[in-house]
């Protein structure tokens, strides 16, 4: 009888000991705080601006888990917090775009290993920096003016704002256009969702020199250059004047 009683007592003590040996995860008083900074790059990762990440997902894994058990989002100022954690080891990560462009998903995790050693400890992390290529919110606006001549350019017939005239856009040192738009009834045009950088805007004009050797098609590009230096800039192109 005594043997059975002792065995039951030992089992109860072992159960109590195991139940008190809690693993990483919720149920404690500790917390993890930090912030996320974004480097907003252009498409080829040559220029960037920085800002605090807003509504950026932050993930947390407990102990030796291989998938996240908790997640939160950064606030307007880039800050985030995980609360009510127990002591132990944690892995925190935030996804960043891959500047090497080697990862098929184009995303790589920025990982931080964390150890909480006090029941009510607050672990403050260094700033986590991630990379992004922004689509751009800058614009290029302008207008096209037509000078309508007779066939041999000896007499100006009329001048007016071009309507439904094609306007082309090239980026940097590119030699072909990547975008095209048309002018409105008032000669205006706009290119939107652009990044910072140097651009070439052009529209085709009739060749006033009538030099078919140099210009077999009888058309020449009228070119304007413009540089966007701010993410949300509206760059204005001087009036493009073409001949017809």
PERADA-V712196 format. One record per pair of residues at least 24 apart in sequence whose C-alpha atoms are under 7 Angstrom apart, sorted by the first residue. I is the first residue (numbers start at 1). J is the second residue. Records with the same first field share a line. If there is no record, write none. Layout:
I->J  J
This chain:
24->62  63  86  87  88  89
25->62  85  86
26->84  85  86
27->84  85  86
28->84  85  86  119
29->84  85  86  119  120
30->83  84  85  86  119  120  121  122
31->82  83  84  85  121  122  123
32->81  82  83  122  123  124
33->80  81  82  123  124  125
34->79  80  81  124  125  126  127
35->78  79  80  127  128
36->78  79  127  128  129
37->78  127  128  129  130
38->129  130  131  132
39->130  131  132
40->131  132  133  134
41->132  133  134
42->133  134  195
43->133
45->99
52->77  78
53->78
54->78
57->94
58->93  94
59->92  93  94
60->90  91  92  93
61->90  91  92
62->89  90  91
63->88  89  90
86->119
87->116  117  118  119
88->115  116  117
89->114  115  116
90->114  115
96->130  131  132
97->131  132
135->193  194  195
136->193  194  195  231
137->192  193  194  195  231  232
138->192  193  194  195  231  232  233  234
139->190  191  192  193  194  233  234  235
140->190  191  192  234  235  236  237
141->189  190  191  235  236  237
142->188  189  190  236  237  238  239
143->187  188  189  239  240
144->187  188  239  240  241
145->187  239  240  241  242
146->241  242  243  244
147->242  243  244
148->243  244
149->244
153->208
161->186  187
162->186  187
163->187
166->203
167->202  203
168->201  202  203
169->199  200  201  202
170->199  200  201
171->198  199  200
172->197  198  199
195->231
196->228  229  230  231
197->227  228  229
198->226  227  228
199->225  226  227
200->224  225  226
201->225
204->242
205->242  243  244
206->243  244
